[in-house]
Amino acid sequence: MTKQHITKAEINELPMKQYDGPIILCQTQAEAEKAVEKLKKETLLGFDTETRPAFRKGESYDPSLLQLAGETEVFLFQIQQTGLISGLLEILASREIIKTGVAIDRDISELQAMAYFEPDAFVELADIAKAAQIKNLGLRGLTAILFDFRISKKEQVSNWARKDLTQSQQIYAATDAWLGRKIYKHFNLEDVI
């Protein structure tokens, strides 16, 4: 039976792990279109976005990065540079491709403010964890409970609007999307939708 709660102290005792597979960084529309062709063949994608942090009252930014994790690689779309191209919008609206992550409602609405689409086949992992009576509903807590490792959050408030993302930022962003897919598969929810 899955453990249902873990403390911050217990999480900090766990070994650190991150995504170590191929990361495809899309910085141009052409790169994004090529990636979309691969992603349209997937049936399950880990989903996340990253937004430049705002430190002043009333300040806000559009998402800078859209992460989609497929079976063998993670795609990072620098949407300030590539735009939310029609192929990406088709994936986000596709009933045939499940998109899964943690705290995804805000991500979806922020993307919709940039380019409208009708979201379909999105699965909120916190809802599934809640149904399993797990108390830690964030990505870090779920990862610790389900897989006995912890993830770094040091890049969380870094500048995601940078033209050239650091290797550390790319790994952080890829890890979040990879875990969305991994957690979904752990719960074995192939028939959720």
C-alpha positions in Angstrom: 0.0 0.0 0.0 1.2 3.5 -0.8 2.3 5.7 2.0 -0.1 8.6 2.5 2.0 11.3 4.0 5.6 12.4 4.1 7.1 15.3 5.9 9.5 17.9 4.5 12.3 16.5 6.7 11.6 13.0 5.4 11.7 14.3 1.8 15.0 16.0 2.4 16.5 12.7 3.5 15.8 11.0 0.2 18.3 10.8 -2.6 18.0 13.5 -5.4 17.1 12.3 -8.8 16.3 14.1 -12.1 15.3 13.3 -15.7 18.3 12.0 -17.6 17.0 11.2 -21.0 17.0 13.2 -24.2 15.7 16.8 -24.1 14.6 18.5 -27.3 14.7 22.3 -26.9 12.5 24.1 -29.5 13.6 27.7 -30.0 12.2 28.3 -33.6 8.9 27.7 -35.2 10.5 25.1 -37.6 11.9 23.2 -34.6 8.5 23.3 -32.9 6.8 22.0 -36.0 9.2 19.1 -36.3 8.6 18.2 -32.5 4.9 18.4 -32.9 5.0 15.7 -35.6 6.7 13.4 -33.2 4.3 14.3 -30.3 1.2 13.7 -32.3 2.2 10.0 -32.3 2.1 9.8 -28.5 -1.0 8.8 -26.5 0.3 10.1 -23.1 2.2 13.2 -22.4 3.6 14.7 -19.2 2.6 18.4 -19.2 3.9 21.5 -17.5 4.7 25.2 -18.1 7.2 27.6 -16.6 6.7 31.3 -16.3 9.1 34.1 -15.5 8.5 35.0 -11.8 7.0 38.3 -11.0 8.4 40.0 -7.8 6.4 43.2 -7.9 2.7 43.7 -7.0 0.5 43.7 -10.2 3.3 42.4 -12.3 2.7 39.2 -14.3 4.1 37.4 -17.4 2.9 34.9 -20.0 4.3 31.4 -19.8 7.7 31.2 -21.3 8.1 27.5 -21.6 5.7 24.6 -22.4 7.0 21.1 -21.5 5.6 17.9 -23.0 7.2 14.6 -22.0 6.7 11.7 -24.4 7.7 8.0 -23.9 11.4 8.5 -24.8 12.1 12.2 -24.8 11.0 15.5 -23.3 10.2 18.5 -25.6 10.7 22.0 -24.3 9.0 24.8 -26.3 10.3 28.3 -25.7 6.9 29.7 -26.6 8.0 33.3 -26.5 10.2 32.4 -29.5 8.2 29.6 -31.2 4.7 30.9 -30.5 1.9 28.6 -29.7 1.8 27.1 -33.2 -1.4 25.4 -34.5 0.1 21.9 -34.0 0.7 22.5 -30.3 -2.9 23.8 -29.9 -4.1 20.7 -31.7 -2.2 18.5 -29.2 -3.6 20.5 -26.2 -7.2 20.1 -27.6 -6.8 16.4 -28.7 -9.1 13.9 -27.1 -6.7 11.1 -28.2 -3.6 12.4 -26.3 -3.8 12.4 -22.5 -1.9 15.3 -21.0 -1.1 14.9 -17.3 0.5 17.0 -14.6 0.1 18.6 -11.2 -1.7 22.0 -10.6 -2.4 22.3 -14.3 -5.6 24.5 -14.3 -3.6 27.7 -14.1 -1.1 26.5 -16.8 -4.0 25.8 -19.1 -5.8 29.1 -18.6 -2.5 31.1 -19.0 -1.9 29.3 -22.3 -5.5 29.9 -23.4 -4.9 33.6 -22.8 -2.1 33.5 -25.3 -3.9 31.5 -28.0 -7.4 30.1 -27.5 -7.9 26.3 -27.6 -10.5 24.0 -26.1 -8.6 21.8 -23.7 -9.3 18.1 -23.8 -7.9 14.9 -22.1 -6.1 16.7 -19.3 -5.7 14.8 -16.1 -4.9 16.5 -12.8 -2.7 14.1 -10.8 -3.5 15.8 -7.5 -7.2 14.7 -7.9 -6.0 11.1 -8.4 -3.7 11.3 -5.4 -6.5 12.8 -3.3 -8.8 9.8 -4.3 -5.9 7.5 -3.1 -6.0 9.4 0.2 -2.5 10.8 -0.3 -2.0 14.0 1.7 1.0 15.5 -0.2 -0.5 16.7 -3.5 2.4 18.7 -5.0 4.9 17.2 -7.5 7.7 17.0 -5.0 5.6 15.3 -2.3 4.0 12.8 -4.8 7.4 12.0 -6.2 8.8 11.3 -2.7 5.9 9.1 -1.7 5.6 7.1 -4.9 9.2 6.8 -6.0 11.4 7.4 -2.9 13.5 10.2 -4.3 13.4 14.0 -4.2 13.6 16.5 -7.0 15.4 19.9 -6.9 13.4 23.0 -6.9 16.3 25.4 -7.2 15.4 26.6 -10.7 11.7 27.2 -9.9 12.0 31.0 -9.7 14.7 31.4 -12.3 14.2 33.6 -15.4 12.3 31.3 -17.8 12.1 34.1 -20.4 15.8 33.9 -21.1 16.6 33.4 -24.7 19.2 30.7 -23.8 18.1 28.4 -21.0 20.8 26.9 -18.9 21.4 23.2 -18.8 20.1 23.2 -15.2 16.9 25.0 -16.2 16.3 22.5 -19.1 16.8 19.5 -16.8 14.5 21.0 -14.1 11.8 21.7 -16.7 12.1 18.3 -18.3 12.0 16.6 -14.9 8.7 18.2 -14.0 7.0 17.0 -17.3 8.7 13.5 -17.1 7.3 13.1 -13.6 3.8 14.0 -14.7 3.9 11.1 -17.1 5.7 8.8 -14.6 3.2 9.4 -11.8 0.2 8.9 -14.2 1.7 5.5 -15.3 2.3 4.6 -11.6 -1.4 5.0 -10.9 -2.0 2.9 -14.0 -4.7 5.1 -15.2 -4.9 4.2 -18.8 -8.7 4.4 -18.7 -9.2 7.6 -16.9 -10.8 9.5 -19.8 
